[in-house]
Amino acid sequence: MKTAICSGSFDPITLGHLDVIRRAAAIFDRVCVCVSPNAEKKNQMFTPEQKLLLVRTAVAELPNVEAELFPGLLADFAVSHGANVIVRGIRNVTDMDVEYQMALINRGLHPELETFLLPASPAYQHFSSSMAREMIRYHQPLENYLPMSIIPLVRDMTEEKEG
């Protein structure tokens, strides 16, 4: 059984993230989504537990996908889940440079790890979690940016925070 890892901070998970996860799920027998708390990122909107709930809700329809919160190194998460592939989405050359460096680091930690870089689908090339957070903050329609299944949760979570 081939297991792949998709990872991110998912603050929140977007349609672009979900597209990469779905594409990976069509290629691999099992996909583990690693939700990273990523304490270095500033202006996070959701707690790690909320992010995990949003991801699990978004991937619920995909039978070969599971999600977990993991605060450690992605390479260690992959090995602990029996995966030898990390799948990363890239939107542009900047993403490519960053992901290439990370692939080398992960392979240096665990030589059996390969990284597959999936170009973003054209409809999602301009997507980012920071852009989605701005849409959420300013109460804009979210249907074009976030999976439909999580929109009510996002609204509830952000109303609680504002309230």
Backbone as a chain_set.jsonl record, in Angstrom:
{"seq": "MKTAICSGSFDPITLGHLDVIRRAAAIFDRVCVCVSPNAEKKNQMFTPEQKLLLVRTAVAELPNVEAELFPGLLADFAVSHGANVIVRGIRNVTDMDVEYQMALINRGLHPELETFLLPASPAYQHFSSSMAREMIRYHQPLENYLPMSIIPLVRDMTEEKEG", "coords": {"N": [[0.85, -1.179, 0.0], [0.656, 2.118, -0.948], [1.451, 5.024, 0.691], [0.908, 8.454, 1.06], [1.87, 11.726, 2.138], [0.271, 14.752, 2.814], [0.77, 18.059, 3.661], [0.453, 20.958, 5.796], [-0.227, 24.226, 7.236], [-2.815, 25.008, 7.107], [-4.674, 27.246, 7.594], [-7.169, 28.866, 6.985], [-8.043, 25.557, 5.626], [-8.154, 25.57, 2.128], [-9.897, 25.675, -1.082], [-7.904, 25.209, -2.909], [-5.982, 23.754, -1.414], [-7.565, 21.489, -0.888], [-7.949, 20.545, -3.474], [-5.354, 19.631, -4.149], [-5.089, 17.593, -2.229], [-7.208, 15.884, -2.975], [-6.324, 15.124, -5.54], [-3.966, 13.791, -4.859], [-5.116, 11.711, -3.402], [-6.306, 10.295, -5.43], [-4.173, 9.128, -6.643], [-2.61, 7.75, -4.75], [-2.83, 4.99, -2.398], [-3.42, 5.606, 0.225], [-3.779, 8.614, 2.006], [-2.323, 10.74, 4.253], [-3.069, 13.557, 5.982], [-1.156, 15.996, 7.282], [-1.531, 18.19, 9.752], [-0.018, 21.012, 10.64], [0.873, 22.81, 13.495], [2.517, 25.076, 13.312], [3.931, 27.374, 14.724], [5.517, 29.518, 14.048], [4.318, 31.02, 12.087], [2.654, 34.065, 11.732], [-0.276, 35.899, 12.843], [-2.308, 33.919, 12.933], [-5.506, 32.557, 12.467], [-7.023, 30.442, 13.394], [-7.115, 27.928, 15.97], [-4.85, 25.15, 16.519], [-6.414, 22.818, 16.942], [-8.903, 23.602, 15.906], [-8.183, 23.951, 13.222], [-7.579, 21.307, 12.559], [-10.125, 20.124, 12.844], [-11.474, 21.506, 10.785], [-10.041, 20.583, 8.527], [-10.513, 17.793, 8.7], [-13.273, 17.782, 8.341], [-13.449, 18.824, 5.75], [-12.234, 16.794, 4.227], [-13.802, 14.603, 4.636], [-15.395, 13.21, 2.809], [-13.628, 11.721, 1.366], [-12.578, 8.559, 1.222], [-10.036, 7.382, 1.572], [-8.464, 9.131, 2.943], [-7.027, 10.65, 5.77], [-6.62, 12.722, 8.687], [-4.325, 14.372, 10.853], [-3.05, 16.084, 13.707], [0.182, 17.372, 14.067], [3.023, 18.309, 15.715], [5.71, 18.11, 15.123], [8.603, 17.396, 13.025], [7.981, 17.18, 9.551], [9.131, 15.141, 8.002], [9.614, 13.169, 9.925], [6.988, 12.609, 10.678], [6.044, 11.491, 8.28], [7.618, 9.117, 8.067], [6.806, 7.824, 10.414], [4.255, 7.142, 9.702], [4.523, 5.284, 7.771], [4.974, 6.222, 5.221], [6.488, 7.054, 2.095], [6.411, 9.174, 0.482], [5.966, 12.607, 0.047], [3.562, 14.914, -0.724], [3.285, 17.974, -2.282], [1.696, 21.019, -3.041], [2.253, 23.442, -5.562], [2.191, 26.847, -6.454], [3.57, 28.738, -7.883], [6.807, 30.019, -9.038], [8.147, 30.841, -6.766], [7.033, 29.247, -4.714], [7.995, 26.84, -5.744], [10.801, 27.082, -5.408], [10.997, 27.188, -2.579], [9.792, 24.736, -1.84], [11.472, 22.922, -3.121], [13.862, 23.233, -1.667], [12.921, 22.333, 0.832], [12.323, 19.69, 0.176], [14.878, 18.658, -0.248], [15.932, 18.904, 2.334], [14.174, 17.218, 3.802], [14.733, 14.787, 2.551], [17.359, 14.548, 3.257], [17.096, 14.068, 5.96], [15.634, 11.689, 5.985], [16.468, 9.449, 3.804], [14.857, 7.813, 2.173], [12.607, 9.226, 1.54], [10.579, 10.733, -0.868], [9.608, 13.652, -2.696], [6.744, 14.823, -4.191], [5.829, 17.291, -6.38], [2.998, 19.018, -7.054], [1.634, 20.946, -9.516], [-0.469, 23.745, -8.979], [-3.928, 23.648, -9.75], [-5.217, 25.589, -12.429], [-7.455, 27.177, -11.671], [-7.022, 27.625, -9.012], [-4.597, 28.866, -8.584], [-4.104, 31.401, -7.554], [-4.834, 31.277, -4.946], [-4.565, 31.458, -1.389], [-4.082, 30.783, 2.081], [-3.857, 33.094, 3.603], [-5.156, 34.991, 2.028], [-7.719, 33.913, 2.116], [-8.241, 34.226, 4.838], [-8.467, 36.999, 4.977], [-10.816, 37.39, 3.493], [-12.588, 36.131, 5.206], [-12.334, 37.723, 7.555], [-13.438, 40.126, 6.668], [-16.003, 39.47, 6.205], [-16.798, 38.421, 3.695], [-18.23, 36.654, 0.848], [-17.599, 33.159, 0.885], [-17.666, 30.927, -0.699], [-16.235, 30.591, -3.087], [-13.688, 30.125, -2.276], [-13.308, 28.445, -0.048], [-13.868, 25.013, 1.02], [-17.22, 23.938, 0.756], [-18.307, 22.451, 2.867], [-17.029, 23.325, 5.17], [-17.641, 25.964, 5.609], [-19.877, 26.809, 7.311], [-18.777, 26.063, 9.81], [-16.456, 27.653, 9.906], [-17.609, 30.207, 9.96], [-18.994, 30.03, 12.43], [-16.818, 29.638, 14.205], [-15.336, 32.005, 13.866], [-17.195, 33.928, 14.569], [-17.539, 33.357, 17.279], [-15.018, 34.076, 18.194], [-14.975, 36.808, 17.611], [-17.108, 37.675, 19.085]], "CA": [[0.0, 0.0, 0.0], [1.426, 3.363, -1.039], [0.931, 6.095, 1.53], [1.486, 9.776, 0.821], [1.594, 12.752, 3.137], [0.03, 16.139, 2.402], [0.924, 18.811, 4.906], [0.294, 22.401, 5.769], [-0.787, 24.791, 8.464], [-4.257, 24.995, 6.849], [-5.275, 28.296, 8.434], [-7.847, 27.564, 6.97], [-7.921, 24.764, 4.406], [-8.817, 26.239, 1.002], [-10.206, 24.805, -2.22], [-6.62, 24.835, -3.493], [-5.455, 22.636, -0.61], [-8.417, 20.321, -1.096], [-7.657, 20.053, -4.815], [-4.106, 18.851, -4.076], [-5.377, 16.384, -1.44], [-8.026, 15.0, -3.831], [-5.468, 14.59, -6.604], [-3.089, 12.802, -4.221], [-5.956, 10.561, -3.038], [-6.571, 9.538, -6.65], [-2.925, 8.478, -7.056], [-2.076, 6.897, -3.7], [-3.805, 4.178, -1.676], [-3.753, 6.254, 1.496], [-3.201, 9.949, 2.169], [-2.384, 11.282, 5.612], [-2.9, 15.005, 5.987], [-0.457, 16.436, 8.489], [-1.863, 19.569, 10.095], [1.087, 21.512, 11.443], [0.522, 24.026, 14.246], [3.373, 26.129, 12.754], [3.943, 28.52, 15.636], [6.278, 30.63, 13.478], [3.457, 31.856, 11.252], [1.97, 35.096, 12.513], [-1.665, 36.218, 12.493], [-3.125, 32.74, 12.727], [-6.907, 32.793, 12.785], [-7.622, 29.273, 14.033], [-6.262, 27.118, 16.832], [-4.508, 23.88, 15.865], [-7.549, 21.892, 17.024], [-9.901, 24.066, 14.944], [-7.664, 23.629, 11.891], [-7.751, 19.866, 12.37], [-11.554, 19.898, 12.617], [-11.794, 22.0, 9.443], [-9.459, 19.662, 7.545], [-11.261, 16.525, 8.753], [-14.585, 18.021, 7.741], [-13.263, 19.018, 4.307], [-11.833, 15.549, 3.558], [-14.672, 13.519, 5.111], [-15.932, 12.451, 1.674], [-12.537, 10.971, 0.728], [-12.421, 7.405, 2.113], [-8.648, 6.984, 1.809], [-7.747, 10.288, 3.503], [-7.174, 10.899, 7.201], [-5.888, 13.932, 9.088], [-3.814, 14.397, 12.222], [-2.263, 17.229, 14.152], [1.53, 16.914, 14.384], [3.871, 19.482, 15.94], [7.117, 17.839, 14.854], [9.111, 17.49, 11.662], [7.187, 16.477, 8.556], [9.829, 13.909, 7.614], [9.369, 12.185, 10.982], [5.575, 12.228, 10.551], [5.942, 10.595, 7.128], [8.199, 7.822, 8.411], [5.975, 7.185, 11.443], [3.023, 6.677, 9.065], [4.867, 4.331, 6.718], [4.923, 6.894, 3.915], [7.778, 7.432, 1.514], [6.122, 10.264, -0.444], [5.334, 13.841, 0.512], [2.965, 15.62, -1.852], [3.149, 19.407, -2.014], [1.181, 21.825, -4.137], [3.015, 24.663, -5.839], [1.423, 27.816, -7.238], [4.435, 29.626, -8.675], [8.233, 29.704, -8.909], [8.543, 31.049, -5.367], [6.696, 27.989, -4.04], [8.904, 25.814, -6.255], [12.092, 27.248, -4.73], [10.843, 26.818, -1.165], [9.51, 23.306, -1.739], [12.673, 22.207, -3.531], [14.749, 23.242, -0.505], [12.354, 21.45, 1.856], [12.477, 18.312, -0.293], [16.265, 18.268, 0.019], [16.079, 18.744, 3.787], [13.456, 16.006, 4.207], [15.469, 13.628, 2.052], [18.557, 14.45, 4.082], [16.692, 13.457, 7.233], [15.188, 10.317, 5.7], [16.802, 9.291, 2.383], [13.828, 7.103, 1.406], [11.483, 10.129, 1.271], [10.499, 11.473, -2.123], [8.631, 14.739, -2.685], [6.047, 15.071, -5.455], [5.313, 18.649, -6.452], [1.849, 19.105, -7.953], [1.271, 22.329, -9.851], [-1.846, 24.105, -8.646], [-4.878, 23.749, -10.854], [-5.317, 27.014, -12.794], [-8.508, 27.881, -10.926], [-6.607, 27.864, -7.623], [-3.222, 29.382, -8.526], [-4.022, 32.653, -6.788], [-5.364, 31.036, -3.606], [-3.696, 31.289, -0.225], [-4.832, 30.869, 3.341], [-3.898, 34.488, 4.061], [-6.222, 35.627, 1.26], [-8.982, 33.406, 2.67], [-8.455, 34.874, 6.145], [-8.963, 38.362, 4.721], [-12.22, 37.258, 3.098], [-13.334, 35.793, 6.428], [-12.33, 38.909, 8.433], [-14.307, 41.181, 6.15], [-17.341, 38.891, 6.0], [-17.055, 38.264, 2.265], [-18.665, 35.299, 0.482], [-16.464, 32.236, 0.967], [-17.921, 29.758, -1.535], [-15.226, 30.456, -4.135], [-12.361, 29.984, -1.67], [-13.256, 27.376, 0.951], [-14.799, 23.906, 0.807], [-18.57, 24.25, 1.258], [-18.579, 21.751, 4.123], [-16.448, 23.978, 6.354], [-18.054, 27.37, 5.726], [-20.614, 27.061, 8.561], [-17.843, 25.957, 10.945], [-15.609, 28.847, 9.892], [-18.434, 31.33, 10.427], [-19.214, 29.852, 13.874], [-15.552, 29.827, 14.923], [-14.924, 33.404, 13.844], [-18.171, 34.705, 15.349], [-17.198, 33.143, 18.689], [-13.803, 34.845, 18.447], [-15.32, 38.229, 17.575], [-18.168, 37.946, 20.06]], "C": [[0.891, 1.236, 0.0], [0.719, 4.457, -0.248], [1.673, 7.385, 1.213], [1.059, 10.713, 1.935], [1.343, 14.074, 2.421], [0.086, 16.949, 3.683], [0.671, 20.287, 4.693], [-0.185, 22.905, 7.113], [-2.297, 24.958, 8.334], [-5.011, 25.992, 7.722], [-6.07, 29.279, 7.576], [-7.509, 26.777, 5.71], [-8.732, 25.462, 3.314], [-9.191, 25.211, -0.067], [-8.926, 24.364, -2.928], [-5.976, 23.679, -2.744], [-6.24, 21.366, -0.904], [-8.189, 19.716, -2.481], [-6.402, 19.188, -4.814], [-4.354, 17.541, -3.322], [-6.19, 15.399, -2.275], [-7.179, 14.348, -4.924], [-4.511, 13.541, -6.047], [-3.881, 11.539, -3.875], [-6.296, 9.697, -4.253], [-5.345, 8.741, -7.106], [-2.464, 7.434, -6.047], [-3.191, 6.141, -2.985], [-4.319, 4.878, -0.431], [-3.054, 7.599, 1.524], [-3.408, 10.378, 3.606], [-2.121, 12.782, 5.503], [-2.309, 15.385, 7.339], [-0.771, 17.913, 8.699], [-0.806, 20.049, 11.083], [0.663, 22.777, 12.194], [1.301, 25.254, 13.773], [3.331, 27.422, 13.572], [4.694, 29.72, 15.074], [5.428, 31.542, 12.605], [2.68, 32.815, 12.136], [0.542, 35.266, 12.018], [-2.513, 34.989, 12.182], [-4.54, 32.997, 13.232], [-7.492, 31.667, 13.628], [-6.611, 28.557, 14.914], [-5.895, 25.837, 16.086], [-5.683, 22.894, 15.852], [-8.663, 22.299, 16.06], [-9.467, 23.748, 13.518], [-7.87, 22.148, 11.581], [-9.218, 19.538, 12.095], [-11.959, 20.35, 11.21], [-11.265, 21.055, 8.363], [-10.245, 18.354, 7.531], [-12.641, 16.667, 8.122], [-14.462, 18.125, 6.227], [-12.944, 17.718, 3.578], [-12.733, 14.368, 3.907], [-15.201, 12.639, 3.98], [-14.878, 11.593, 0.973], [-12.168, 9.774, 1.612], [-10.983, 7.011, 2.427], [-7.79, 8.126, 2.366], [-8.064, 10.407, 4.981], [-6.358, 12.135, 7.549], [-5.508, 13.845, 10.551], [-3.07, 15.697, 12.463], [-0.885, 16.695, 14.525], [2.452, 18.111, 14.521], [5.335, 19.295, 15.568], [7.499, 18.04, 13.396], [8.282, 16.633, 10.712], [7.83, 15.156, 8.154], [9.601, 12.814, 8.652], [7.918, 11.696, 10.937], [5.419, 11.218, 9.413], [6.447, 9.199, 7.472], [7.329, 7.093, 9.433], [4.658, 6.655, 10.88], [3.292, 5.728, 7.889], [4.821, 4.922, 5.318], [6.336, 7.147, 3.403], [7.603, 8.562, 0.495], [5.457, 11.416, 0.299], [4.828, 14.55, -0.728], [2.766, 17.076, -1.446], [2.605, 20.104, -3.252], [2.053, 23.053, -4.319], [2.201, 25.555, -6.771], [2.288, 28.596, -8.205], [5.899, 29.255, -8.434], [8.742, 29.927, -7.485], [8.249, 29.798, -4.557], [7.668, 26.888, -4.452], [10.26, 25.888, -5.549], [12.031, 26.773, -3.278], [10.666, 25.303, -1.028], [10.708, 22.454, -2.169], [13.653, 22.117, -2.36], [14.25, 22.295, 0.585], [12.492, 19.98, 1.452], [13.89, 17.801, -0.014], [16.5, 18.036, 1.507], [15.409, 17.452, 4.246], [14.184, 14.748, 3.755], [16.784, 13.443, 2.805], [18.274, 13.802, 5.424], [16.341, 11.985, 7.062], [15.36, 10.065, 4.2], [15.737, 8.581, 1.533], [12.639, 7.997, 1.035], [11.627, 10.829, -0.078], [9.466, 12.579, -1.958], [8.073, 14.891, -4.086], [5.493, 16.475, -5.395], [4.209, 18.692, -7.501], [1.571, 20.568, -8.257], [-0.192, 22.578, -9.503], [-2.694, 24.079, -9.9], [-5.065, 25.231, -11.158], [-6.362, 27.799, -11.986], [-8.074, 28.282, -9.518], [-5.215, 28.477, -7.497], [-3.086, 30.62, -7.658], [-4.482, 32.479, -5.338], [-4.249, 30.969, -2.567], [-4.576, 31.361, 1.013], [-4.91, 32.304, 3.833], [-4.977, 35.263, 3.313], [-7.585, 35.185, 1.797], [-9.275, 34.048, 4.023], [-8.974, 36.3, 5.98], [-10.438, 38.335, 4.321], [-13.099, 36.973, 4.317], [-13.45, 37.027, 7.325], [-13.321, 39.973, 7.996], [-15.659, 40.656, 5.692], [-17.739, 38.817, 4.534], [-17.585, 36.855, 1.981], [-17.452, 34.373, 0.384], [-16.566, 31.058, 0.007], [-16.871, 29.542, -2.619], [-13.832, 30.165, -3.601], [-12.228, 28.777, -0.747], [-14.195, 26.234, 0.576], [-16.154, 24.229, 1.459], [-18.825, 23.648, 2.632], [-18.036, 22.472, 5.348], [-16.952, 25.404, 6.567], [-18.882, 27.637, 6.987], [-19.714, 26.994, 9.803], [-16.967, 27.199, 11.044], [-16.388, 30.04, 10.422], [-18.668, 31.237, 11.934], [-17.942, 30.147, 14.669], [-15.146, 31.303, 14.967], [-15.921, 34.308, 14.569], [-17.906, 34.576, 16.826], [-16.0, 34.014, 19.079], [-14.097, 36.344, 18.523], [-16.254, 38.619, 18.714], [-17.65, 38.167, 21.431]], "O": [[1.772, 1.377, 0.848], [-0.447, 4.769, -0.486], [2.899, 7.406, 1.111], [0.031, 10.519, 2.583], [2.101, 14.467, 1.534], [-0.5, 16.553, 4.69], [0.676, 20.791, 3.57], [-0.505, 22.127, 8.011], [-2.994, 25.042, 9.346], [-5.886, 25.61, 8.499], [-5.667, 30.436, 7.456], [-6.785, 27.258, 4.838], [-9.861, 25.893, 3.55], [-8.844, 24.035, 0.035], [-8.87, 23.267, -3.484], [-5.481, 22.734, -3.357], [-5.662, 20.305, -1.138], [-8.233, 18.495, -2.635], [-6.393, 18.117, -5.42], [-3.874, 16.489, -3.744], [-5.894, 14.204, -2.281], [-7.313, 13.154, -5.192], [-4.269, 12.518, -6.687], [-3.379, 10.427, -4.036], [-6.545, 8.5, -4.113], [-5.475, 7.786, -7.872], [-1.987, 6.364, -6.425], [-4.341, 6.58, -2.962], [-5.492, 4.764, -0.074], [-1.896, 7.722, 1.124], [-4.53, 10.378, 4.113], [-1.085, 13.212, 4.997], [-2.892, 15.124, 8.391], [-0.337, 18.771, 7.931], [-0.713, 19.557, 12.208], [0.148, 23.714, 11.583], [0.78, 26.367, 13.835], [2.761, 28.426, 13.146], [4.527, 30.833, 15.572], [5.773, 32.706, 12.401], [2.12, 32.423, 13.159], [0.194, 34.833, 10.919], [-3.341, 35.015, 11.271], [-4.735, 33.583, 14.296], [-8.354, 31.903, 14.475], [-5.41, 28.574, 14.645], [-6.565, 25.476, 15.118], [-5.911, 22.215, 14.851], [-9.303, 21.436, 15.46], [-10.281, 23.324, 12.698], [-8.282, 21.785, 10.479], [-9.514, 18.749, 11.198], [-12.706, 19.651, 10.525], [-11.966, 20.762, 7.394], [-10.605, 17.86, 6.463], [-13.113, 15.756, 7.442], [-15.286, 17.571, 5.499], [-13.341, 17.55, 2.425], [-12.446, 13.239, 3.506], [-15.428, 11.446, 4.181], [-15.212, 10.818, 0.077], [-11.515, 9.949, 2.641], [-10.732, 6.37, 3.448], [-6.563, 8.098, 2.276], [-9.216, 10.283, 5.397], [-5.494, 12.544, 6.775], [-6.255, 13.321, 11.378], [-2.537, 16.317, 11.542], [-0.781, 15.683, 15.218], [2.65, 18.854, 13.56], [6.123, 20.234, 15.687], [6.827, 18.745, 12.642], [7.927, 15.499, 11.033], [7.133, 14.155, 7.983], [9.415, 11.651, 8.291], [7.652, 10.51, 11.135], [4.737, 10.205, 9.57], [5.771, 8.208, 7.195], [7.134, 5.882, 9.331], [4.012, 5.814, 11.505], [2.389, 5.415, 7.113], [4.648, 4.196, 4.339], [7.255, 7.418, 4.175], [8.524, 8.872, -0.261], [4.518, 11.225, 1.072], [5.582, 14.762, -1.678], [2.165, 17.374, -0.414], [3.014, 19.806, -4.375], [2.533, 23.635, -3.346], [1.605, 25.089, -7.742], [1.804, 29.067, -9.234], [6.196, 28.299, -7.717], [9.681, 29.257, -7.055], [9.099, 29.332, -3.799], [8.112, 26.098, -3.619], [10.802, 24.862, -5.138], [12.909, 26.045, -2.815], [11.314, 24.669, -0.195], [10.921, 21.371, -1.624], [14.208, 21.052, -2.092], [15.028, 21.555, 1.186], [12.749, 19.124, 2.299], [14.076, 16.657, 0.402], [17.183, 17.089, 1.895], [16.004, 16.676, 4.994], [14.245, 13.761, 4.487], [17.262, 12.321, 2.971], [19.109, 13.074, 5.962], [16.704, 11.146, 7.886], [14.488, 10.428, 3.41], [15.719, 8.732, 0.311], [11.756, 7.568, 0.292], [12.656, 11.432, -0.38], [8.543, 12.446, -1.155], [8.819, 15.064, -5.05], [4.766, 16.819, -4.463], [4.447, 18.439, -8.682], [1.3, 21.348, -7.345], [-1.045, 21.716, -9.713], [-2.234, 24.443, -10.983], [-5.071, 26.049, -10.239], [-6.147, 28.967, -11.664], [-8.676, 29.162, -8.902], [-4.705, 28.592, -6.383], [-2.023, 30.849, -7.082], [-4.513, 33.452, -4.584], [-3.147, 30.49, -2.835], [-5.669, 31.926, 0.989], [-5.917, 32.701, 4.42], [-5.647, 36.109, 3.905], [-8.5, 36.0, 1.917], [-10.423, 34.376, 4.321], [-9.819, 36.752, 6.753], [-11.218, 39.175, 4.77], [-14.203, 37.503, 4.443], [-14.539, 37.344, 7.803], [-13.957, 40.633, 8.818], [-16.365, 41.293, 4.91], [-18.879, 39.113, 4.175], [-17.403, 35.954, 2.8], [-16.407, 34.761, -0.137], [-15.629, 30.264, -0.086], [-16.642, 28.403, -3.027], [-12.896, 29.978, -4.378], [-11.166, 28.16, -0.672], [-15.199, 26.449, -0.103], [-16.207, 24.734, 2.581], [-19.487, 24.263, 3.468], [-18.529, 22.258, 6.455], [-16.701, 25.989, 7.621], [-18.61, 28.616, 7.682], [-19.878, 27.782, 10.734], [-16.76, 27.736, 12.132], [-15.878, 30.801, 11.244], [-18.557, 32.238, 12.643], [-17.991, 30.83, 15.693], [-14.668, 31.787, 15.992], [-15.536, 35.338, 15.123], [-18.027, 35.552, 17.566], [-15.975, 34.61, 20.156], [-13.557, 37.057, 19.368], [-16.201, 39.733, 19.234], [-18.429, 38.406, 22.354]]}, "num_chains": 1, "name": "protein.A"}
